[in-house]
Structure formats: structure tokens, C-alpha cells
Amino acid sequence: MCFQTTLMNQEWSMCSAALPFADRRTLQATGPLLLQQGAKNELIMGVVFVPSLTYPCPDIKRLQNADDIAQSLFDNCFNITDGPDAPDVTCGRTGSRIDSNVIK
């Protein structure tokens, strides 16, 4: 049993646990894996982080959104499928000088 102080039929929550500020626990799992003797295996792990959440009871919608983005990057071999829009740039020549303007 992970939390021996947890009472039967009572869910554990970071909201009600009164943990010290720096005590943020994580659980990571992977598998199933087949590890053969002498074989090389690649294990990719990602930890999603969202700054500026209100603790101890954060709204996890932003964290879930960040997780969706991270999973999408993994599923697409880390090719950015929807990057930022490129700015519009105008260029002109004045004598021997080239001028450029970035339009946001």
C-alpha cells in the first residue's frame, strides 16, 4: 500500500495532504519492455512542467494541454507540426545598403 496513513475508502489528495511546499511527488511508469542480453534499447522519458500553478490544488488543464503537446511531438518523431507563424518582412535597397522591416 503506497500511503499507509490513508484510511479505507478515503482518497489521497495533494489538496488535503498538507505537504510542505517543496514536496511534489511524481510517479512514472513504462512498459512493457523486452530487454535482451547484449541488445541496445532506447528509452525516452518526458517530464511535463507548467510554471506558475497555484498549489496545493492547481487547475491541471494547462498541464494536460502541455502533456498533449509533448505526446504529439513524440508521436511525430519530434517534428514540429505547427510552429509559430513567420513574421512578414519587407526589404528594400537604398544605394549600397539593404533595409529590412519586420512587420508583426
C-alpha positions as a Markdown table, in Angstrom:
| # | Residue | x | y | z |
|---|---|---|---|---|
| 1 | Met | 0.0 | 0.0 | 0.0 |
| 2 | Cys | 1.5 | 3.3 | -1.1 |
| 3 | Phe | 0.0 | 5.5 | 1.6 |
| 4 | Gln | -0.3 | 3.6 | 4.8 |
| 5 | Thr | -1.8 | 6.5 | 6.6 |
| 6 | Thr | -4.7 | 6.6 | 4.1 |
| 7 | Leu | -7.9 | 5.3 | 5.6 |
| 8 | Met | -10.0 | 2.8 | 3.7 |
| 9 | Asn | -12.5 | 4.4 | 1.2 |
| 10 | Gln | -10.8 | 7.8 | 1.5 |
| 11 | Glu | -8.8 | 9.0 | -1.5 |
| 12 | Trp | -5.4 | 10.7 | -1.0 |
| 13 | Ser | -5.0 | 14.1 | -2.5 |
| 14 | Met | -2.3 | 16.7 | -2.6 |
| 15 | Cys | -5.0 | 19.2 | -1.8 |
| 16 | Ser | -5.8 | 17.6 | 1.6 |
| 17 | Ala | -2.3 | 16.2 | 2.5 |
| 18 | Ala | -0.9 | 19.4 | 3.9 |
| 19 | Leu | 2.5 | 18.7 | 2.4 |
| 20 | Pro | 5.5 | 21.1 | 2.7 |
| 21 | Phe | 5.8 | 23.4 | -0.3 |
| 22 | Ala | 8.8 | 21.6 | -1.8 |
| 23 | Asp | 7.3 | 18.1 | -1.5 |
| 24 | Arg | 5.9 | 17.4 | -5.0 |
| 25 | Arg | 5.7 | 13.7 | -5.7 |
| 26 | Thr | 5.7 | 12.1 | -9.1 |
| 27 | Leu | 5.0 | 8.6 | -10.4 |
| 28 | Gln | 6.5 | 7.4 | -13.7 |
| 29 | Ala | 5.8 | 4.1 | -15.4 |
| 30 | Thr | 6.8 | 2.5 | -18.7 |
| 31 | Gly | 6.5 | -0.8 | -20.5 |
| 32 | Pro | 6.1 | -3.5 | -21.3 |
| 33 | Leu | 9.7 | -3.8 | -22.5 |
| 34 | Leu | 11.7 | -6.7 | -23.8 |
| 35 | Leu | 15.3 | -6.3 | -22.7 |
| 36 | Gln | 17.5 | -8.9 | -24.3 |
| 37 | Gln | 21.1 | -9.6 | -23.3 |
| 38 | Gly | 23.6 | -7.5 | -25.3 |
| 39 | Ala | 20.8 | -5.5 | -27.1 |
| 40 | Lys | 20.7 | -1.7 | -27.1 |
| 41 | Asn | 17.4 | -0.2 | -26.0 |
| 42 | Glu | 16.3 | 3.4 | -26.2 |
| 43 | Leu | 14.0 | 4.7 | -23.5 |
| 44 | Ile | 12.6 | 8.2 | -24.0 |
| 45 | Met | 11.1 | 9.9 | -21.0 |
| 46 | Gly | 9.5 | 13.3 | -20.8 |
| 47 | Val | 8.5 | 15.2 | -17.7 |
| 48 | Val | 5.9 | 17.9 | -18.5 |
| 49 | Phe | 6.2 | 21.1 | -16.4 |
| 50 | Val | 4.0 | 24.1 | -16.3 |
| 51 | Pro | 5.2 | 27.1 | -14.3 |
| 52 | Ser | 3.1 | 29.4 | -12.2 |
| 53 | Leu | 0.4 | 27.0 | -11.0 |
| 54 | Thr | -1.4 | 27.6 | -7.7 |
| 55 | Tyr | -0.6 | 24.9 | -5.1 |
| 56 | Pro | -1.6 | 22.8 | -3.4 |
| 57 | Cys | -4.7 | 22.5 | -5.5 |
| 58 | Pro | -3.8 | 23.6 | -9.1 |
| 59 | Asp | -6.2 | 23.6 | -12.0 |
| 60 | Ile | -4.5 | 20.9 | -14.2 |
| 61 | Lys | -6.0 | 21.9 | -17.5 |
| 62 | Arg | -2.7 | 23.8 | -18.5 |
| 63 | Leu | -0.7 | 20.7 | -17.5 |
| 64 | Gln | -3.0 | 18.4 | -19.5 |
| 65 | Asn | -2.6 | 20.7 | -22.6 |
| 66 | Ala | 1.2 | 20.7 | -22.2 |
| 67 | Asp | 1.1 | 16.9 | -21.9 |
| 68 | Asp | -1.0 | 16.7 | -25.2 |
| 69 | Ile | 1.7 | 18.8 | -26.9 |
| 70 | Ala | 4.5 | 16.7 | -25.6 |
| 71 | Gln | 2.7 | 13.5 | -26.7 |
| 72 | Ser | 2.1 | 14.9 | -30.1 |
| 73 | Leu | 5.7 | 15.8 | -30.6 |
| 74 | Phe | 6.7 | 12.3 | -29.6 |
| 75 | Asp | 4.1 | 10.7 | -31.9 |
| 76 | Asn | 5.5 | 12.9 | -34.8 |
| 77 | Cys | 9.2 | 12.0 | -34.1 |
| 78 | Phe | 9.7 | 15.5 | -32.6 |
| 79 | Asn | 9.0 | 17.2 | -35.9 |
| 80 | Ile | 7.2 | 20.4 | -35.1 |
| 81 | Thr | 3.9 | 20.2 | -37.0 |
| 82 | Asp | 2.5 | 23.6 | -36.1 |
| 83 | Gly | 5.3 | 26.1 | -35.4 |
| 84 | Pro | 4.9 | 29.8 | -34.9 |
| 85 | Asp | 3.9 | 32.0 | -37.8 |
| 86 | Ala | 6.8 | 33.6 | -39.6 |
| 87 | Pro | 6.8 | 37.4 | -39.5 |
| 88 | Asp | 6.2 | 39.5 | -42.6 |
| 89 | Val | 9.4 | 41.1 | -43.8 |
| 90 | Thr | 9.8 | 43.8 | -46.4 |
| 91 | Cys | 13.2 | 44.6 | -47.9 |
| 92 | Gly | 14.4 | 47.5 | -50.0 |
| 93 | Arg | 17.7 | 48.8 | -51.3 |
| 94 | Thr | 19.0 | 52.3 | -50.7 |
| 95 | Gly | 22.2 | 52.8 | -52.7 |
| 96 | Ser | 24.6 | 50.2 | -51.4 |
| 97 | Arg | 22.5 | 49.5 | -48.3 |
| 98 | Ile | 19.8 | 46.8 | -47.9 |
| 99 | Asp | 17.0 | 47.8 | -45.5 |
| 100 | Ser | 14.5 | 45.3 | -44.0 |
| 101 | Asn | 11.5 | 45.8 | -41.8 |
| 102 | Val | 9.8 | 43.2 | -39.7 |
| 103 | Ile | 6.0 | 43.6 | -39.5 |
| 104 | Lys | 4.4 | 41.9 | -36.6 |
